[in-house]
Amino acid sequence: MGRVFEKRKHKMFARFDRMAKGFTRIGKDIAIAVKQGGPNPDNNPRLRMAIQNAKGLNMPKDRVDAAIKRASSKEEKDFEEVIYEGYAPHGVPVIVECATDNPTRTVANVRLAFSKNGGSMGNSGSVMFLFERRGVFKFDPTQLNLDELELDLIDAGAEEIQPDEEEIIIYTKFTEFGHMAKFLESKGLEPKSSELQYIPSATKELSEAEQDEVMECVSALEEDDDVQTVYHNLA
């Protein structure tokens, strides 16, 4: 009984950690969007996208409004977007997207996370060629009628559509991301999330034990407050 309770407690804390990390990431997305394009989402497509993603994470509206207000203040920090590349254990390529007010601190922390977990930091461009920058739109299946819209989605730039019972994922080329976002807005369709992601061109198969070692490195990177997203090509 005690062991079952501990497992449940661990899962609950893990879920809260993921939610907190998600809220922090969206908060930085909002801050960057406001600094770049102003606090009015009607005139700021990047801010509209960040607000939409906040809804997908069930981030309370008052927290979203507070993040926009903070970002509009002259006292708010400026976040710089930086990308680091490297290898997790067993040669698995990794891309680390960060948003930071102190790149010197961030690069030191990222390098340490790699080295302490069997990985190594790489130079710029060392693994980027193994990934493709693509638009990724995720929908609740109940919110999108593919029978009616599939051809229109393809015309709007959908390169690949993956439907299942839990969600519908639409992929676009990097250059078609804005076109797709405008099409969805024109139809009043709100995805759970809409992001530009690094998608691996091929995946790597490893044993379960080796996968665990890779994911320990990935988790260590994700735990850093400056890290927004970690991409890898582990199958």
ZATI-266583 format. One record per residue (C-alpha): residue number from 0; residue in one letter; x, y, z. Coordinates in pm, 1 decimal. Example, Ala and Ser with C-alpha at 12.3 -4.5 7.8 and 13.67 -1.06 7.14 Angstrom:
2
node pos:0 | code:A | x:1230.0 | y:-450.0 | z:780.0
node pos:1 | code:S | x:1367.0 | y:-106.0 | z:714.0
***
This chain:
235
node pos:0 | code:M | x:0.0 | y:0.0 | z:0.0
node pos:1 | code:G | x:282.8 | y:239.8 | z:94.3
node pos:2 | code:R | x:467.2 | y:167.7 | z:-230.4
node pos:3 | code:V | x:154.2 | y:241.1 | z:-437.1
node pos:4 | code:F | x:103.6 | y:569.5 | z:-251.5
node pos:5 | code:E | x:466.7 | y:670.3 | z:-313.2
node pos:6 | code:K | x:429.3 | y:598.3 | z:-685.6
node pos:7 | code:R | x:113.6 | y:807.1 | z:-702.5
node pos:8 | code:K | x:279.8 | y:1087.9 | z:-510.4
node pos:9 | code:H | x:581.1 | y:1077.6 | z:-743.4
node pos:10 | code:K | x:356.1 | y:1096.8 | z:-1051.6
node pos:11 | code:M | x:162.1 | y:1386.8 | z:-901.3
node pos:12 | code:F | x:478.4 | y:1586.2 | z:-825.2
node pos:13 | code:A | x:615.4 | y:1508.2 | z:-1172.5
node pos:14 | code:R | x:293.9 | y:1642.3 | z:-1326.1
node pos:15 | code:F | x:316.6 | y:1961.0 | z:-1117.7
node pos:16 | code:D | x:683.0 | y:2001.3 | z:-1217.3
node pos:17 | code:R | x:592.7 | y:1970.9 | z:-1587.0
node pos:18 | code:M | x:311.0 | y:2222.3 | z:-1544.6
node pos:19 | code:A | x:536.9 | y:2469.2 | z:-1360.5
node pos:20 | code:K | x:805.2 | y:2430.6 | z:-1626.4
node pos:21 | code:G | x:544.6 | y:2482.1 | z:-1898.9
node pos:22 | code:F | x:413.7 | y:2799.3 | z:-1732.6
node pos:23 | code:T | x:770.8 | y:2934.3 | z:-1699.7
node pos:24 | code:R | x:840.6 | y:2861.5 | z:-2066.2
node pos:25 | code:I | x:518.6 | y:3032.0 | z:-2180.8
node pos:26 | code:G | x:593.2 | y:3328.6 | z:-1952.3
node pos:27 | code:K | x:925.2 | y:3380.6 | z:-2129.8
node pos:28 | code:D | x:760.5 | y:3336.3 | z:-2470.1
node pos:29 | code:I | x:514.7 | y:3610.0 | z:-2375.0
node pos:30 | code:A | x:793.3 | y:3838.1 | z:-2249.4
node pos:31 | code:I | x:993.3 | y:3798.0 | z:-2571.0
node pos:32 | code:A | x:683.6 | y:3849.3 | z:-2787.1
node pos:33 | code:V | x:582.4 | y:4168.2 | z:-2602.0
node pos:34 | code:K | x:934.9 | y:4312.7 | z:-2617.5
node pos:35 | code:Q | x:946.8 | y:4244.8 | z:-2992.5
node pos:36 | code:G | x:595.8 | y:4342.4 | z:-3099.9
node pos:37 | code:G | x:414.4 | y:4517.8 | z:-2816.1
node pos:38 | code:P | x:144.7 | y:4410.3 | z:-2566.8
node pos:39 | code:N | x:-154.9 | y:4407.7 | z:-2804.8
node pos:40 | code:P | x:-212.7 | y:4054.8 | z:-2937.8
node pos:41 | code:D | x:-426.7 | y:4194.3 | z:-3223.6
node pos:42 | code:N | x:-110.7 | y:4348.4 | z:-3372.4
node pos:43 | code:N | x:137.3 | y:4087.3 | z:-3250.9
node pos:44 | code:P | x:111.9 | y:3739.2 | z:-3409.5
node pos:45 | code:R | x:384.4 | y:3595.5 | z:-3186.5
node pos:46 | code:L | x:201.3 | y:3711.3 | z:-2874.8
node pos:47 | code:R | x:-126.5 | y:3563.6 | z:-3005.0
node pos:48 | code:M | x:51.7 | y:3231.9 | z:-3052.4
node pos:49 | code:A | x:198.8 | y:3246.6 | z:-2699.4
node pos:50 | code:I | x:-144.4 | y:3320.3 | z:-2549.1
node pos:51 | code:Q | x:-293.1 | y:3034.9 | z:-2748.9
node pos:52 | code:N | x:-24.3 | y:2797.6 | z:-2619.0
node pos:53 | code:A | x:-92.1 | y:2920.0 | z:-2265.4
node pos:54 | code:K | x:-457.2 | y:2820.3 | z:-2306.1
node pos:55 | code:G | x:-345.9 | y:2478.0 | z:-2428.6
node pos:56 | code:L | x:-152.5 | y:2433.1 | z:-2104.0
node pos:57 | code:N | x:-450.7 | y:2555.2 | z:-1897.2
node pos:58 | code:M | x:-246.9 | y:2850.7 | z:-1775.7
node pos:59 | code:P | x:-485.3 | y:3079.4 | z:-1581.6
node pos:60 | code:K | x:-583.7 | y:3398.0 | z:-1766.1
node pos:61 | code:D | x:-473.6 | y:3618.6 | z:-1475.8
node pos:62 | code:R | x:-122.5 | y:3472.6 | z:-1500.7
node pos:63 | code:V | x:-116.5 | y:3539.6 | z:-1875.3
node pos:64 | code:D | x:-234.3 | y:3899.5 | z:-1820.6
node pos:65 | code:A | x:24.8 | y:3946.0 | z:-1544.6
node pos:66 | code:A | x:302.1 | y:3817.0 | z:-1773.7
node pos:67 | code:I | x:199.4 | y:4063.2 | z:-2046.9
node pos:68 | code:K | x:189.5 | y:4349.3 | z:-1795.1
node pos:69 | code:R | x:533.4 | y:4256.6 | z:-1655.6
node pos:70 | code:A | x:681.3 | y:4233.2 | z:-2004.0
node pos:71 | code:S | x:544.7 | y:4581.5 | z:-2083.9
node pos:72 | code:S | x:734.3 | y:4728.9 | z:-1789.3
node pos:73 | code:K | x:1072.1 | y:4893.9 | z:-1852.8
node pos:74 | code:E | x:1205.3 | y:4714.1 | z:-1545.2
node pos:75 | code:E | x:1138.4 | y:4368.6 | z:-1692.9
node pos:76 | code:K | x:1446.4 | y:4173.4 | z:-1800.8
node pos:77 | code:D | x:1523.9 | y:4129.2 | z:-2167.5
node pos:78 | code:F | x:1545.8 | y:3763.6 | z:-2259.8
node pos:79 | code:E | x:1782.9 | y:3655.9 | z:-2535.0
node pos:80 | code:E | x:1703.7 | y:3345.9 | z:-2739.3
node pos:81 | code:V | x:2007.6 | y:3120.8 | z:-2777.7
node pos:82 | code:I | x:2057.7 | y:2768.7 | z:-2910.4
node pos:83 | code:Y | x:2323.6 | y:2519.1 | z:-2801.7
node pos:84 | code:E | x:2411.9 | y:2189.4 | z:-2964.4
node pos:85 | code:G | x:2575.5 | y:1876.6 | z:-2832.6
node pos:86 | code:Y | x:2562.0 | y:1503.4 | z:-2782.6
node pos:87 | code:A | x:2392.7 | y:1299.6 | z:-2512.1
node pos:88 | code:P | x:2537.6 | y:955.6 | z:-2425.5
node pos:89 | code:H | x:2577.2 | y:706.9 | z:-2714.0
node pos:90 | code:G | x:2620.1 | y:986.0 | z:-2966.3
node pos:91 | code:V | x:2258.3 | y:1104.9 | z:-2960.4
node pos:92 | code:P | x:2246.8 | y:1458.6 | z:-3108.4
node pos:93 | code:V | x:2075.5 | y:1723.0 | z:-2897.3
node pos:94 | code:I | x:1954.8 | y:2078.8 | z:-2960.8
node pos:95 | code:V | x:1889.1 | y:2298.3 | z:-2657.0
node pos:96 | code:E | x:1670.2 | y:2607.2 | z:-2699.6
node pos:97 | code:C | x:1711.8 | y:2868.7 | z:-2425.4
node pos:98 | code:A | x:1570.0 | y:3205.3 | z:-2328.4
node pos:99 | code:T | x:1804.5 | y:3384.5 | z:-2089.2
node pos:100 | code:D | x:1894.4 | y:3719.8 | z:-1938.6
node pos:101 | code:N | x:2250.1 | y:3594.4 | z:-1879.7
node pos:102 | code:P | x:2399.7 | y:3387.0 | z:-2166.3
node pos:103 | code:T | x:2728.7 | y:3344.0 | z:-1977.5
node pos:104 | code:R | x:2547.8 | y:3167.1 | z:-1694.4
node pos:105 | code:T | x:2335.0 | y:2965.0 | z:-1931.9
node pos:106 | code:V | x:2614.7 | y:2828.4 | z:-2148.7
node pos:107 | code:A | x:2808.5 | y:2725.9 | z:-1836.0
node pos:108 | code:N | x:2504.7 | y:2544.1 | z:-1694.4
node pos:109 | code:V | x:2427.1 | y:2369.2 | z:-2023.4
node pos:110 | code:R | x:2789.6 | y:2257.5 | z:-2064.1
node pos:111 | code:L | x:2789.4 | y:2124.6 | z:-1706.2
node pos:112 | code:A | x:2461.7 | y:1933.7 | z:-1758.4
node pos:113 | code:F | x:2609.9 | y:1765.3 | z:-2065.0
node pos:114 | code:S | x:2941.6 | y:1675.2 | z:-1900.9
node pos:115 | code:K | x:2790.3 | y:1548.0 | z:-1574.5
node pos:116 | code:N | x:2554.2 | y:1315.7 | z:-1759.5
node pos:117 | code:G | x:2782.3 | y:1147.8 | z:-2011.2
node pos:118 | code:G | x:2731.0 | y:1399.3 | z:-2290.8
node pos:119 | code:S | x:2938.8 | y:1672.1 | z:-2451.3
node pos:120 | code:M | x:2878.3 | y:2026.4 | z:-2572.7
node pos:121 | code:G | x:2922.4 | y:2078.3 | z:-2946.7
node pos:122 | code:N | x:3001.1 | y:2374.6 | z:-3168.8
node pos:123 | code:S | x:2734.5 | y:2570.5 | z:-3351.6
node pos:124 | code:G | x:2618.5 | y:2363.7 | z:-3649.4
node pos:125 | code:S | x:2758.3 | y:2037.1 | z:-3515.2
node pos:126 | code:V | x:2417.1 | y:1862.3 | z:-3503.4
node pos:127 | code:M | x:2174.1 | y:2115.9 | z:-3652.3
node pos:128 | code:F | x:2200.7 | y:1956.4 | z:-3998.0
node pos:129 | code:L | x:2042.8 | y:1638.7 | z:-3854.6
node pos:130 | code:F | x:1715.4 | y:1824.3 | z:-3781.3
node pos:131 | code:E | x:1459.8 | y:2017.1 | z:-3984.3
node pos:132 | code:R | x:1284.1 | y:2329.5 | z:-3858.0
node pos:133 | code:R | x:911.2 | y:2268.0 | z:-3901.6
node pos:134 | code:G | x:582.8 | y:2413.1 | z:-3787.3
node pos:135 | code:V | x:386.6 | y:2187.2 | z:-3552.9
node pos:136 | code:F | x:16.9 | y:2249.0 | z:-3478.6
node pos:137 | code:K | x:-163.4 | y:2024.2 | z:-3229.0
node pos:138 | code:F | x:-542.2 | y:1995.4 | z:-3205.7
node pos:139 | code:D | x:-796.1 | y:1822.3 | z:-2988.2
node pos:140 | code:P | x:-965.0 | y:1579.3 | z:-3235.6
node pos:141 | code:T | x:-1307.1 | y:1711.4 | z:-3133.4
node pos:142 | code:Q | x:-1207.8 | y:2062.7 | z:-3245.1
node pos:143 | code:L | x:-1100.7 | y:1981.4 | z:-3600.9
node pos:144 | code:N | x:-1308.0 | y:1811.1 | z:-3871.2
node pos:145 | code:L | x:-1051.5 | y:1658.5 | z:-4106.0
node pos:146 | code:D | x:-1315.7 | y:1529.8 | z:-4346.5
node pos:147 | code:E | x:-1418.5 | y:1888.2 | z:-4417.7
node pos:148 | code:L | x:-1083.9 | y:2065.5 | z:-4386.0
node pos:149 | code:E | x:-807.8 | y:1829.3 | z:-4500.5
node pos:150 | code:L | x:-777.7 | y:1970.7 | z:-4855.0
node pos:151 | code:D | x:-789.0 | y:2329.0 | z:-4723.9
node pos:152 | code:L | x:-516.1 | y:2244.9 | z:-4470.5
node pos:153 | code:I | x:-297.5 | y:2104.4 | z:-4747.6
node pos:154 | code:D | x:-354.2 | y:2421.2 | z:-4952.4
node pos:155 | code:A | x:-256.9 | y:2625.3 | z:-4645.2
node pos:156 | code:G | x:77.7 | y:2446.1 | z:-4618.9
node pos:157 | code:A | x:16.9 | y:2119.9 | z:-4433.7
node pos:158 | code:E | x:300.1 | y:1886.3 | z:-4529.4
node pos:159 | code:E | x:190.6 | y:1600.2 | z:-4304.8
node pos:160 | code:I | x:-121.3 | y:1532.6 | z:-4093.4
node pos:161 | code:Q | x:-111.9 | y:1272.6 | z:-3814.8
node pos:162 | code:P | x:-454.6 | y:1201.3 | z:-3663.5
node pos:163 | code:D | x:-522.5 | y:971.3 | z:-3369.7
node pos:164 | code:E | x:-771.4 | y:946.5 | z:-3082.0
node pos:165 | code:E | x:-578.8 | y:1181.2 | z:-2852.3
node pos:166 | code:E | x:-474.0 | y:1461.8 | z:-3086.6
node pos:167 | code:I | x:-428.9 | y:1569.1 | z:-3446.5
node pos:168 | code:I | x:-81.2 | y:1694.9 | z:-3537.8
node pos:169 | code:I | x:-23.7 | y:1907.7 | z:-3847.0
node pos:170 | code:Y | x:330.3 | y:1962.2 | z:-3975.2
node pos:171 | code:T | x:434.3 | y:2242.2 | z:-4210.7
node pos:172 | code:K | x:760.6 | y:2356.3 | z:-4360.9
node pos:173 | code:F | x:928.4 | y:2641.4 | z:-4172.0
node pos:174 | code:T | x:836.7 | y:2881.9 | z:-4451.8
node pos:175 | code:E | x:467.2 | y:2783.1 | z:-4436.7
node pos:176 | code:F | x:424.7 | y:2827.4 | z:-4059.3
node pos:177 | code:G | x:286.8 | y:3182.3 | z:-4082.4
node pos:178 | code:H | x:57.3 | y:3089.8 | z:-4371.1
node pos:179 | code:M | x:-93.7 | y:2803.0 | z:-4172.5
node pos:180 | code:A | x:-134.1 | y:3018.9 | z:-3861.5
node pos:181 | code:K | x:-322.9 | y:3282.8 | z:-4063.4
node pos:182 | code:F | x:-545.6 | y:3018.9 | z:-4224.3
node pos:183 | code:L | x:-639.1 | y:2870.9 | z:-3884.6
node pos:184 | code:E | x:-716.0 | y:3217.6 | z:-3747.6
node pos:185 | code:S | x:-935.6 | y:3294.0 | z:-4048.7
node pos:186 | code:K | x:-1136.2 | y:2978.3 | z:-3975.4
node pos:187 | code:G | x:-1159.2 | y:3051.1 | z:-3601.1
node pos:188 | code:L | x:-964.5 | y:2732.6 | z:-3521.9
node pos:189 | code:E | x:-752.0 | y:2735.3 | z:-3205.4
node pos:190 | code:P | x:-484.1 | y:2465.9 | z:-3177.0
node pos:191 | code:K | x:-375.0 | y:2337.0 | z:-2835.0
node pos:192 | code:S | x:-27.3 | y:2450.0 | z:-2934.7
node pos:193 | code:S | x:146.8 | y:2597.1 | z:-3237.3
node pos:194 | code:E | x:525.1 | y:2600.5 | z:-3241.3
node pos:195 | code:L | x:832.7 | y:2588.3 | z:-3457.9
node pos:196 | code:Q | x:1021.7 | y:2274.6 | z:-3360.3
node pos:197 | code:Y | x:1337.8 | y:2091.8 | z:-3461.9
node pos:198 | code:I | x:1228.3 | y:1755.2 | z:-3602.5
node pos:199 | code:P | x:1500.4 | y:1489.9 | z:-3654.2
node pos:200 | code:S | x:1545.1 | y:1371.7 | z:-4012.3
node pos:201 | code:A | x:1616.8 | y:1019.5 | z:-3879.8
node pos:202 | code:T | x:1582.2 | y:855.5 | z:-3537.7
node pos:203 | code:K | x:1828.0 | y:643.9 | z:-3342.2
node pos:204 | code:E | x:1743.5 | y:305.5 | z:-3188.6
node pos:205 | code:L | x:1904.8 | y:215.6 | z:-2854.2
node pos:206 | code:S | x:1857.6 | y:-46.0 | z:-2584.9
node pos:207 | code:E | x:1634.6 | y:37.3 | z:-2288.9
node pos:208 | code:A | x:1934.6 | y:89.3 | z:-2058.6
node pos:209 | code:E | x:2100.8 | y:318.0 | z:-2312.9
node pos:210 | code:Q | x:1776.4 | y:512.5 | z:-2358.8
node pos:211 | code:D | x:1762.7 | y:569.6 | z:-1982.4
node pos:212 | code:E | x:2113.4 | y:717.8 | z:-1990.6
node pos:213 | code:V | x:2018.6 | y:950.0 | z:-2275.5
node pos:214 | code:M | x:1700.4 | y:1064.7 | z:-2100.1
node pos:215 | code:E | x:1891.1 | y:1135.0 | z:-1777.2
node pos:216 | code:C | x:2103.3 | y:1380.6 | z:-1974.6
node pos:217 | code:V | x:1797.3 | y:1531.6 | z:-2145.1
node pos:218 | code:S | x:1616.6 | y:1566.3 | z:-1810.3
node pos:219 | code:A | x:1919.6 | y:1739.2 | z:-1655.2
node pos:220 | code:L | x:1917.0 | y:1992.1 | z:-1938.7
node pos:221 | code:E | x:1540.9 | y:2045.5 | z:-1911.9
node pos:222 | code:E | x:1567.0 | y:2116.7 | z:-1538.3
node pos:223 | code:D | x:1766.1 | y:2434.4 | z:-1601.1
node pos:224 | code:D | x:1542.9 | y:2742.6 | z:-1570.0
node pos:225 | code:D | x:1695.3 | y:2901.6 | z:-1880.9
node pos:226 | code:V | x:1618.3 | y:2600.6 | z:-2101.7
node pos:227 | code:Q | x:1295.6 | y:2622.0 | z:-2300.4
node pos:228 | code:T | x:1300.2 | y:2301.3 | z:-2506.3
node pos:229 | code:V | x:1536.8 | y:2009.2 | z:-2566.2
node pos:230 | code:Y | x:1526.1 | y:1815.7 | z:-2894.7
node pos:231 | code:H | x:1694.7 | y:1482.4 | z:-2970.4
node pos:232 | code:N | x:1664.8 | y:1204.2 | z:-3226.3
node pos:233 | code:L | x:1611.7 | y:912.3 | z:-2989.4
node pos:234 | code:A | x:1346.4 | y:678.7 | z:-3132.9
***
